[in-house]
């Protein structure tokens, strides 16, 4: 269980955040200078240097989005210029990509962040540039919404595995539908049938809450409050749920911790988003009270599970059911050990999950639930403090990553095992680095009393 520091304040991390952004700048410049972009998107490091990995191009937006976040944090125009240029040159295929569930990753990280900076008046207003960003988000949301599987009680955006497959990851990418809706867009299908993108996004969120998250209600022998399944499998002929499964986790009956972190962050973000909508808008789906209830239940359960099943410093192992964890002894009562001989940690789950903890804490504070809010907020700050120090912060100038000890696909053996080590460690990933930067920016803006950071700040 995480040893939550009840006294730490965001302001206490200011010096560490300054160091983080200095190192971050060096990493971005190194990748810009050395990485051969014609090889595809950088995915993860091997011996400290970014390389690609053929699966889908889901990390390209994180690469260019990192430059945009760096500008937001530091005001260095060079990073803004590079982020804008690369978005214009290389991100268009991601807007119309019909084969992935990653639109909210690639396009909110680039077009969304650039539009947000303009709305927040951090970059000069230009009407046609604003229209360009908005059009990209509108189309991206509709394309993503068209990747749809109907089920008996709603539907979901299916993963790249096919129409039977609901990934828990997608709860964070569904925000692209919400932005598209709020920008006034709809999906038009056969015979000009108009699809409300807010309704479709909430249907996806409900399916994820119902099938990807567990609540200790006896669904199976491994049903405990807050655990998640990476993949939920459906019979596409009758719309019935069949079973849990795992792609990057150990089994469908254990919890892949990055998937858990996507749930933590995604549900908390959607709570913040619906809190800014009118009841009339939400009633197109159903009862506003019921919408808030299922989002809050999923956010709370997943955050509770993370706190209870993570070592005391806030960094989890890659899967809570990983087969060799027992060899580590009482690992939950000690700091995570990224250099152990048995199972890798996943710092990216910590970076993503910490943002979920903070957002849930902030949401509950606004709702007057002070004691509950403090638990999650302080847990988030505790995790961030760990990530801002070694062995997770990469201080080696020859290493291109900023967040060390990332895991991509342990079952497939894709991650590098450095010489002299027995497990994958000491490497970074583009999603981990981006979310470490986003987490750092979230807290820095709290410290600086800047506008509260959300994905929907891009809406004017």
Secondary structure, 3 states (H helix, E strand, C coil): CCCCCCCCCHHHHHHHHHHHHHHHHHHHHHHHHHCCHHHCCCCEEECCEEECCCCCCCCHHHHHHHHHHHHHHHCCHHHHHHHHHHHHHHCHHHHCCCCCCCHHHHCHHHHHHHHHHHHCCCCCCCHHHHHHHHHHHHHHHHHHHCCEEEECCEEEECCCCCCCEEECCHHHHCHHHHHHHHCCCCEECHHHCEECHHHHHHHHHHHHHHHHECCCCCCCCCCCCCCECCEEEECCCCCCEEEEECCCCCCCCCCEHHHHHHHHHHHHHHHHHHCCCCHHHHCCCCCHHHHHHHHHHHHHHHHHHHHHCCCCCCCCECECCCCCHHHHCCHHHCCCCCCCCCCCECHHHHHHHHHHHHHHHHHHHHCCCHHHHHHHHHHHHHHHHHHCCCCCECCCCCCCCCECCCCCCCCCCCCCCCCCCCCCCCCCEHHHHHHHHHHHHHHHHHHCCCCCCCHHHHCC
